[in-house]
Amino acid sequence: MTKKFYSNGKLLITGEYAVLDGAISLAIPTKKGQTLLITEKDNNEIYWQSLDITNKEWFTAVFDLNSLTIKTTSDQEIASILQKMLIEAKKLNFDFLNTSFGYEIKTELGFARDWGLGSSSTLINNIAQWAKVDPYTLLWNSFKGSGYDIACASNNTPITYQLIDKRPITRQINFNPTFKDAIYFIHLNKKQNSRDGITTYRKAEFDLDAFIIAINKLTEEFITCTYLETFQDLIKNHEAIVSKVLKTPTIQEQLFYNYKGAIKSLGAWGGDFIMAAGDKNTPNYFKDKGYTTVLSFDDMTL
């Protein structure tokens, strides 16, 4: 018998960086996510295999069932991260992995590994479901982060997400703009390490309270906006505020200064996906510049 768990990918539309400090952010789960398949085996090992979107194996490891020591692996760094997740899950539920049989485990990604849609968060949420533990606790015991990606993993609608006294507050919302045909998501052909972006943010000197108030206001305006031109203005305002905090030019200023619509970074600045609000010529604009992964609003979002 094989158990199956699934978690959605994520996009942070508003509140990058500010979400770490309690701002209200708009986040959307993506159509593509990650699947975890677990089959019991008659041994005392955990055999782990990870497959990418093309069904090609990109990681393997064998763990001792009782001690969770790494016996063999194709990537020591990834195996150590996975080992930590399993150990922390077991601390939260002592019955987890307390069996007389081993497991053959397979993960299947529904998106390219460099897309930044949450290969780690979807895995954490899947392991939490398997171990019957709280996914936010597992996240924070294993890594850092706001947790909005965990919220996306388990919600099937757009959400607002906020941390209050280290407690995640999630609200399902209706975010289905009438002008969604003008919204596209473009991959920048590289993956951004969000830890680096957070480090830059933490070193910045600015008025945190004013920053959060501004982002909260913009998030609500994003949600209720009914006109494309207003939405484009909101994007430009959001980008300008974060640019001032990070002391970094916006991605539109850096790479797409002649784009006639508005472009917004999603999550850590500098990589992964951007959101462009323009017109029917938007896909051609980016493809002509060498950015071939251009997805419509409906193709990307759940």
C-alpha positions in Angstrom: 0.0 0.0 0.0 1.3 3.4 -1.0 0.4 6.6 0.9 0.2 9.8 -1.1 0.6 13.4 0.1 0.5 16.6 -2.0 1.3 20.3 -1.4 0.8 23.4 -3.6 3.6 25.6 -4.7 3.6 29.3 -3.8 3.8 32.9 -5.0 4.2 35.9 -2.8 2.4 38.8 -4.6 2.8 41.5 -1.9 4.8 41.9 1.3 8.2 40.4 0.4 10.5 40.9 3.4 7.8 42.8 5.3 5.9 39.5 5.9 8.8 38.4 8.2 7.9 41.3 10.5 4.2 41.0 10.7 2.9 42.7 7.5 -0.2 41.5 5.8 0.8 39.8 2.6 -1.1 38.5 -0.4 0.0 35.0 -1.5 -1.3 32.6 -4.1 -0.9 28.8 -4.3 0.2 27.6 -7.7 -1.3 24.9 -9.9 2.1 23.0 -9.7 3.2 21.5 -6.5 5.0 18.4 -5.1 3.9 14.9 -4.4 5.2 12.5 -1.7 4.7 8.8 -2.2 5.4 6.4 0.7 5.5 2.6 0.4 6.3 0.3 3.3 9.3 -2.1 2.9 10.4 -5.2 4.8 13.7 -3.8 6.0 15.1 -1.2 8.5 16.0 1.5 6.0 14.4 4.6 4.4 15.2 4.7 0.7 14.6 8.2 -0.7 14.4 9.1 -4.3 13.5 12.5 -5.7 12.3 13.1 -9.3 12.1 16.3 -11.2 9.4 17.5 -13.5 10.7 15.3 -16.4 10.6 12.2 -14.1 14.4 12.3 -14.0 16.1 11.3 -10.7 18.0 14.2 -9.2 18.6 13.0 -5.6 18.8 9.7 -3.7 19.7 8.7 -0.1 19.4 5.8 2.2 18.8 6.4 5.9 18.9 4.0 8.8 15.3 3.8 10.1 16.2 3.9 13.8 19.0 6.4 14.0 18.3 8.3 10.8 22.0 8.3 10.0 22.8 8.7 6.3 24.1 5.4 4.9 24.5 6.5 1.3 23.5 9.6 -0.8 24.0 11.3 -4.1 24.3 14.7 -2.4 25.5 15.0 1.2 24.2 18.6 1.7 20.7 17.8 0.6 20.7 14.5 2.6 21.7 16.5 5.7 18.9 18.9 5.3 16.4 16.1 4.8 17.8 14.2 7.8 17.2 17.3 9.9 13.6 17.5 8.7 13.0 13.9 9.6 14.7 14.2 13.0 12.6 17.3 13.9 9.4 15.6 12.8 10.2 12.7 15.0 10.8 15.0 18.0 7.3 16.4 17.4 5.7 13.0 17.2 7.6 10.2 18.9 5.5 7.6 17.1 6.7 8.8 13.7 9.0 6.2 12.1 8.6 4.0 15.2 7.9 0.9 13.2 9.3 -2.5 12.5 9.4 -1.9 8.7 11.2 0.5 6.5 10.1 2.8 3.7 10.6 3.5 0.0 9.9 7.1 -0.5 9.5 9.0 -3.8 9.0 12.8 -4.3 7.7 14.1 -7.6 8.1 17.8 -8.5 5.4 19.4 -10.7 7.6 22.4 -11.5 11.2 23.0 -12.6 13.6 22.9 -9.6 14.9 26.4 -10.4 11.5 28.0 -10.5 11.5 28.9 -6.8 7.9 27.8 -6.3 8.6 26.0 -3.0 10.4 22.7 -3.4 11.4 23.0 0.3 8.1 24.2 1.6 6.1 21.6 -0.2 8.4 18.9 1.1 8.1 20.2 4.7 4.3 20.3 4.4 4.2 16.8 2.9 6.4 15.4 5.7 4.3 17.2 8.3 1.2 15.5 6.9 2.9 12.1 6.9 4.3 12.6 10.4 1.0 14.1 11.7 2.7 17.2 13.1 2.2 21.0 12.7 3.9 22.1 9.5 4.8 25.6 10.8 6.5 24.1 13.9 8.4 21.7 11.6 9.4 24.6 9.4 10.7 26.8 12.3 12.4 24.0 14.0 14.2 23.0 10.8 14.8 26.4 9.1 13.6 30.0 9.2 11.0 31.9 7.3 7.7 33.6 7.6 5.6 30.5 6.9 3.5 32.0 4.1 4.8 29.2 1.8 3.5 26.6 4.2 0.1 28.4 4.2 0.0 28.2 0.4 1.0 24.5 0.5 -2.3 23.6 2.2 -4.7 26.3 0.9 -6.4 26.0 -2.5 -7.4 29.7 -2.8 -5.4 33.0 -2.7 -4.8 34.0 0.9 -3.6 36.9 3.1 -0.9 35.8 5.5 0.3 37.6 8.6 2.5 36.7 11.6 1.2 38.0 15.0 3.2 37.1 18.0 4.8 34.3 16.0 1.4 32.9 15.2 0.4 32.4 11.5 -2.9 34.1 10.6 -4.3 33.0 7.3 -7.4 34.3 5.6 -8.8 32.8 2.3 -9.8 35.5 -0.1 -11.2 36.0 -3.6 -8.4 37.4 -5.8 -9.5 36.9 -9.4 -8.9 40.3 -11.2 -11.1 41.2 -14.1 -8.0 42.2 -15.9 -6.1 38.9 -15.2 -5.6 38.3 -18.9 -3.1 41.2 -18.7 -1.1 39.6 -15.9 1.9 37.3 -16.6 4.5 35.5 -14.6 8.0 35.4 -16.1 11.0 33.3 -14.9 14.2 35.2 -14.8 16.3 32.2 -15.8 18.0 32.0 -12.4 17.1 31.0 -8.9 17.5 33.5 -6.1 18.7 32.4 -2.6 16.1 33.9 -0.4 18.5 33.7 2.6 20.8 36.3 0.9 17.9 38.6 0.3 16.8 38.4 3.9 20.3 39.1 5.1 20.4 42.3 3.1 16.9 43.3 4.5 18.0 42.6 8.1 21.0 44.9 7.7 19.0 47.8 6.3 18.1 50.8 8.4 14.6 52.2 7.9 11.4 52.9 9.7 9.9 49.4 10.2 6.5 50.5 11.5 6.0 52.9 8.5 7.1 50.1 6.2 4.6 47.6 7.5 1.8 50.2 7.5 2.5 51.0 3.9 2.6 47.3 2.8 -0.6 46.5 4.7 -2.4 49.3 2.9 -1.0 48.2 -0.5 -2.0 44.6 0.1 -5.6 45.5 0.7 -5.6 47.8 -2.4 -4.1 44.9 -4.5 -7.0 42.7 -3.4 -9.8 45.2 -4.1 -8.4 46.7 -7.3 -10.7 46.6 -10.3 -8.7 48.5 -12.9 -5.5 47.5 -14.7 -4.1 51.0 -14.7 -4.6 51.2 -10.9 -3.0 47.8 -10.4 0.0 48.9 -12.4 0.3 52.0 -10.2 0.1 49.8 -7.1 2.9 47.6 -8.4 5.1 50.6 -9.0 4.4 52.0 -5.5 5.1 48.6 -3.9 8.4 48.3 -5.8 9.4 51.8 -4.9 8.9 51.3 -1.2 10.9 48.0 -1.1 13.6 49.5 -3.3 14.0 52.3 -0.8 14.4 49.9 2.1 16.8 47.6 0.3 18.6 50.5 -1.4 18.4 48.4 -4.6 17.0 49.4 -8.0 13.8 47.7 -9.0 14.0 44.8 -11.5 12.1 47.0 -14.0 14.8 49.7 -13.6 17.6 47.2 -13.9 16.5 45.0 -16.8 13.2 46.2 -18.4 13.2 50.0 -18.3 11.4 50.2 -21.7 8.6 47.9 -20.7 5.4 49.8 -21.0 3.5 48.0 -18.2 4.5 47.4 -14.6 6.8 44.7 -13.2 6.9 43.4 -9.7 9.4 41.1 -8.0 7.9 38.1 -6.2 9.6 37.0 -3.0 13.4 37.6 -2.7 14.6 40.2 -5.2 16.9 39.2 -8.0 15.6 35.9 -9.3 12.9 33.3 -9.7 9.6 34.8 -11.1 8.4 38.3 -11.6 4.9 39.5 -12.3 4.2 41.7 -15.3 0.9 43.6 -15.8 0.8 44.8 -19.4 -1.1 43.7 -22.5 -1.3 41.0 -25.1 2.2 41.9 -26.3 3.8 41.1 -23.0 4.8 37.5 -23.7 6.6 38.5 -26.9 8.4 41.4 -25.1 10.0 39.0 -22.6 10.6 36.1 -25.1 12.4 38.5 -27.4 14.7 39.3 -24.5 15.5 35.6 -23.9 13.0 34.9 -21.1 11.1 31.9 -22.5 9.1 30.9 -19.5 6.1 33.2 -19.6 2.9 31.9 -17.9 -0.5 33.5 -17.9 -2.4 34.1 -14.6 -4.6 31.1 -15.1 -1.8 28.8 -16.1 0.2 29.7 -13.0 -2.3 30.2 -10.1 -4.6 27.7 -8.5 
